[in-house]
């Protein structure tokens, strides 16, 4: 109890100090937008009133340069503010869920791991991942990271080639130790492809276009209505996807805002959650002292942490060879 009070006091102290920084950044950005708008208006007036063009260009240009200075100053201060928020607020909040939890906000799921999870059809042409949170829930090591992966297509137009960027996934990828070396690869994908925000797995995946491709027929009606399962090892797939595991994946899917996708590969289970917003980011134009944003972040952390119990990963029915 005393430890919880100390954590709460530490977080509140950090929020109070960071709120001062937030207000300064908010003021700088507001001034930047005002000077930018004023500069654009003055120049526009000069264009319509040619006699004032030179004066308008000088005054408007000076106003725009001033806005750039304010934006630059605000950007530098925001970098410091964001660092402090992650280190002092998010890191402290994690301890309220489990003392083992840590955050490496500059790092995330490596691109190679993202590709090797085999959750997605397209390999990314542009990839970023950050806010890796990791720790232990009982006997199970796990981590999850925000991921934004995109692929590029090009079309030929009369003005030349035009690039188009498409989202593979904007969301969170969860990874946990399954305490078993899988001989094959088993992937559970959404049956209703239109319900997802990302570009999910398809039969174009190399492992599924090979001669070892197999559709796994399972007997849970709710599971088969939501998902379709492929595996390179039918026996192992059924060993993994027990009736209890299928029920738990259905429950996890029901708790999610968008259809999840799951793979069992190597010694890990990967779960992808499409999400529309960025989490664990400090506000600029909203007060830090209101708990709405932080509570949303904590709910995500608790949800991810709860996956271990939801999938019963601490029940060690297998041992690694």
Legacy VTK file of the C-alpha trace (Angstrom):
# vtk DataFile Version 3.0
C-alpha trace
ASCII
DATASET POLYDATA
POINTS 321 float
0.000 0.000 0.000
2.785 2.402 0.935
4.559 1.583 -2.335
1.390 2.351 -4.332
1.035 5.700 -2.586
4.678 6.518 -3.351
4.201 5.629 -7.037
1.077 7.769 -7.228
2.835 10.709 -5.554
5.821 10.399 -7.915
3.573 10.361 -10.959
1.525 13.342 -9.783
4.690 15.338 -9.125
5.950 14.535 -12.623
2.602 15.500 -14.184
2.587 18.849 -12.355
6.102 19.688 -13.583
5.410 18.524 -17.131
2.190 20.527 -17.265
4.309 23.682 -16.981
6.395 22.535 -19.974
3.260 21.621 -21.922
1.793 25.108 -21.479
4.990 26.731 -22.769
4.992 24.499 -25.853
1.294 25.161 -26.424
1.907 28.916 -26.268
4.830 28.702 -28.695
2.825 26.654 -31.188
-0.169 28.963 -30.916
2.063 31.982 -31.631
3.668 30.107 -34.535
0.277 29.400 -36.132
-0.854 33.010 -35.624
2.290 34.486 -37.224
2.036 32.002 -40.095
-1.600 32.884 -40.737
-0.881 36.626 -40.464
2.007 36.350 -42.905
-0.090 34.454 -45.444
-2.947 36.995 -45.154
-0.613 39.995 -45.542
1.017 38.495 -48.637
-2.411 37.670 -50.092
-3.475 41.314 -49.584
-0.323 42.455 -51.367
-1.115 40.221 -54.355
-4.566 41.755 -54.728
-3.338 45.306 -54.084
-0.269 45.637 -56.298
0.682 49.003 -54.832
1.278 47.287 -51.486
2.992 44.203 -52.900
6.572 45.030 -51.845
5.617 46.134 -48.330
3.287 43.145 -47.936
6.004 40.755 -49.106
8.504 42.176 -46.591
6.108 42.245 -43.633
4.445 38.956 -44.539
7.805 37.260 -45.102
9.073 38.499 -41.736
5.920 37.155 -40.078
6.390 33.735 -41.685
10.065 33.623 -40.668
9.009 34.444 -37.108
6.534 31.567 -37.190
9.295 29.206 -38.331
11.436 30.289 -35.383
8.541 29.635 -32.987
7.879 26.215 -34.574
11.553 25.289 -34.269
11.696 26.365 -30.630
8.484 24.476 -29.872
9.861 21.378 -31.585
13.002 21.360 -29.482
11.032 21.820 -26.268
8.541 19.099 -27.308
11.385 16.605 -27.776
12.505 17.211 -24.185
8.921 17.170 -22.908
8.146 13.895 -24.713
11.283 12.254 -23.302
10.364 13.279 -19.766
6.776 12.093 -20.237
7.875 8.637 -21.385
10.559 8.261 -18.717
8.725 9.710 -15.757
5.013 9.187 -16.418
4.628 6.164 -18.688
7.473 4.244 -17.029
5.973 4.925 -13.592
2.467 4.012 -14.754
3.795 0.651 -15.959
4.894 -0.200 -12.427
1.286 0.148 -11.265
0.433 -2.767 -13.577
3.484 -4.949 -12.836
6.878 -4.005 -11.338
8.671 -5.974 -14.086
7.361 -3.777 -16.909
9.787 -1.463 -18.712
9.545 0.839 -21.738
12.114 1.528 -24.444
10.283 4.286 -26.247
12.908 4.867 -28.944
12.837 1.228 -29.976
10.174 -1.196 -31.116
9.660 -4.468 -32.906
12.557 -4.950 -35.371
11.482 -4.993 -39.004
12.950 -8.478 -39.472
10.793 -9.799 -36.622
7.756 -8.084 -38.119
8.390 -9.820 -41.455
9.290 -13.160 -39.868
6.054 -13.196 -37.864
4.409 -13.950 -41.247
1.261 -12.118 -40.221
1.121 -9.999 -43.356
1.133 -10.400 -47.106
3.216 -7.390 -48.036
6.746 -6.707 -46.930
7.030 -3.064 -45.895
8.705 -0.411 -48.016
8.464 2.003 -45.103
8.538 0.793 -41.512
8.686 2.358 -38.064
8.175 0.951 -34.601
8.520 2.496 -31.178
7.329 2.353 -27.570
8.383 -1.203 -26.891
6.997 -2.323 -23.544
8.322 -5.568 -22.150
8.353 -7.612 -18.978
7.132 -10.818 -17.384
3.670 -11.926 -16.434
4.277 -14.877 -14.162
6.556 -17.276 -16.057
5.925 -15.703 -19.450
8.174 -13.124 -21.109
6.346 -10.800 -23.467
6.612 -7.490 -25.298
4.467 -5.276 -27.459
5.257 -2.307 -29.679
3.495 0.271 -31.774
4.075 -0.445 -35.459
3.401 1.524 -38.632
4.203 -0.457 -41.765
3.428 0.626 -45.324
4.052 -0.583 -48.843
4.399 1.488 -52.007
2.796 1.203 -55.415
3.426 3.373 -58.458
1.162 4.407 -61.308
2.071 6.017 -64.591
0.359 9.350 -65.253
0.754 11.923 -67.972
2.964 13.891 -65.571
5.186 10.907 -64.788
5.176 8.157 -62.198
3.177 8.771 -59.053
3.796 7.051 -55.711
0.977 5.703 -53.534
1.475 4.533 -49.959
-0.772 1.884 -48.415
-1.022 0.830 -44.784
-0.089 -2.741 -43.930
-0.588 -2.205 -40.213
-0.990 0.762 -37.944
-1.379 -0.675 -34.502
0.291 -2.904 -31.947
2.111 -6.209 -32.367
2.204 -8.377 -29.252
4.785 -11.147 -28.864
5.053 -13.743 -26.086
7.090 -16.841 -25.338
4.912 -19.919 -25.870
7.334 -22.258 -24.074
7.428 -24.626 -27.052
9.520 -25.036 -30.175
7.029 -25.194 -33.026
7.969 -27.577 -35.805
5.644 -25.895 -38.268
4.024 -22.524 -38.832
0.400 -21.953 -37.911
-1.390 -18.748 -38.833
-4.868 -17.664 -37.809
-6.228 -14.861 -39.978
-9.531 -12.976 -40.068
-12.155 -14.621 -42.225
-13.781 -11.273 -42.928
-10.859 -9.460 -44.523
-12.887 -6.250 -44.801
-13.111 -5.961 -41.022
-9.420 -5.223 -40.613
-7.504 -2.004 -41.081
-4.340 -3.678 -42.327
-3.293 -5.894 -45.215
-3.631 -9.304 -43.607
-2.191 -12.647 -44.546
-3.347 -14.356 -47.708
-2.548 -17.417 -49.759
0.141 -15.334 -51.490
2.385 -15.970 -48.498
5.337 -18.143 -49.565
4.716 -20.785 -46.906
1.116 -21.120 -47.997
1.804 -21.291 -51.722
4.148 -24.237 -51.194
3.161 -27.868 -51.530
2.904 -28.078 -47.720
-0.003 -25.647 -47.589
-2.921 -26.965 -45.565
-6.209 -25.517 -44.470
-6.882 -26.609 -40.899
-10.486 -27.613 -40.315
-11.527 -26.953 -36.736
-14.748 -27.730 -34.908
-15.411 -24.556 -32.899
-18.265 -22.749 -34.788
-17.523 -19.309 -33.280
-13.825 -19.636 -34.086
-14.345 -20.803 -37.674
-16.887 -18.041 -38.256
-14.317 -15.378 -37.311
-11.060 -16.969 -38.485
-9.472 -19.171 -41.091
-6.422 -21.218 -40.146
-3.537 -22.524 -42.242
-0.589 -24.555 -41.060
2.385 -26.470 -42.375
1.725 -29.090 -39.671
-1.888 -30.206 -39.210
-1.201 -32.268 -36.088
0.706 -29.472 -34.353
-1.940 -26.907 -35.327
-4.628 -28.940 -33.570
-2.288 -29.471 -30.630
-1.925 -25.676 -30.300
-5.518 -24.755 -31.101
-7.202 -26.776 -28.412
-10.898 -26.078 -27.686
-9.808 -23.940 -24.727
-7.294 -21.962 -26.840
-9.890 -21.310 -29.557
-12.351 -20.058 -26.949
-9.705 -17.754 -25.495
-8.759 -16.352 -28.917
-12.446 -15.696 -29.636
-12.789 -13.869 -26.330
-9.655 -11.839 -27.005
-10.970 -10.977 -30.459
-14.320 -9.906 -28.993
-12.516 -7.533 -26.640
-10.604 -5.913 -29.519
-11.819 -3.032 -31.655
-10.742 -4.742 -34.887
-10.192 -8.350 -35.890
-6.907 -9.725 -34.613
-4.501 -12.001 -36.461
-2.273 -14.581 -34.813
0.762 -16.651 -35.736
2.599 -19.418 -33.908
6.146 -19.556 -35.189
9.523 -20.471 -33.711
8.885 -20.363 -29.972
6.544 -17.377 -30.002
2.959 -16.367 -30.467
2.452 -13.068 -32.337
-0.799 -11.129 -32.245
-1.515 -8.049 -34.373
-4.054 -5.442 -33.279
-5.016 -2.729 -35.791
-5.509 0.600 -33.993
-6.315 4.069 -35.244
-4.483 6.235 -32.730
-0.991 6.563 -31.314
-0.696 5.684 -27.665
1.796 6.748 -24.980
2.162 10.257 -26.465
1.921 13.438 -24.356
-0.751 16.011 -25.255
0.131 19.564 -26.254
-3.179 21.400 -26.384
-4.919 19.401 -23.647
-4.033 19.447 -19.966
-1.856 16.670 -18.595
-3.716 16.955 -15.304
-6.877 15.414 -16.728
-6.582 11.634 -16.568
-8.482 10.744 -19.751
-5.462 10.313 -22.045
-3.322 8.543 -19.455
-6.189 6.215 -18.545
-6.543 5.231 -22.207
-2.838 4.359 -22.288
-3.106 2.354 -19.078
-6.117 0.473 -20.415
-4.053 -0.601 -23.433
-1.191 -1.716 -21.174
-3.552 -3.697 -18.938
-5.208 -5.248 -21.962
-1.870 -6.418 -23.411
-0.686 -7.637 -20.017
-3.948 -9.538 -19.601
-3.350 -11.538 -22.784
-1.034 -13.851 -20.840
-3.887 -14.907 -18.567
-6.456 -14.712 -21.359
-4.492 -17.308 -23.372
-3.383 -19.179 -20.248
0.263 -18.948 -21.323
1.543 -19.522 -17.788
0.161 -23.060 -17.799
3.279 -24.865 -18.941
1.918 -28.000 -20.596
4.917 -28.124 -22.963
8.596 -27.947 -22.314
11.215 -26.692 -24.736
13.402 -29.417 -26.111
LINES 1 322
321 0 1 2 3 4 5 6 7 8 9 10 11 12 13 14 15 16 17 18 19 20 21 22 23 24 25 26 27 28 29 30 31 32 33 34 35 36 37 38 39 40 41 42 43 44 45 46 47 48 49 50 51 52 53 54 55 56 57 58 59 60 61 62 63 64 65 66 67 68 69 70 71 72 73 74 75 76 77 78 79 80 81 82 83 84 85 86 87 88 89 90 91 92 93 94 95 96 97 98 99 100 101 102 103 104 105 106 107 108 109 110 111 112 113 114 115 116 117 118 119 120 121 122 123 124 125 126 127 128 129 130 131 132 133 134 135 136 137 138 139 140 141 142 143 144 145 146 147 148 149 150 151 152 153 154 155 156 157 158 159 160 161 162 163 164 165 166 167 168 169 170 171 172 173 174 175 176 177 178 179 180 181 182 183 184 185 186 187 188 189 190 191 192 193 194 195 196 197 198 199 200 201 202 203 204 205 206 207 208 209 210 211 212 213 214 215 216 217 218 219 220 221 222 223 224 225 226 227 228 229 230 231 232 233 234 235 236 237 238 239 240 241 242 243 244 245 246 247 248 249 250 251 252 253 254 255 256 257 258 259 260 261 262 263 264 265 266 267 268 269 270 271 272 273 274 275 276 277 278 279 280 281 282 283 284 285 286 287 288 289 290 291 292 293 294 295 296 297 298 299 300 301 302 303 304 305 306 307 308 309 310 311 312 313 314 315 316 317 318 319 320
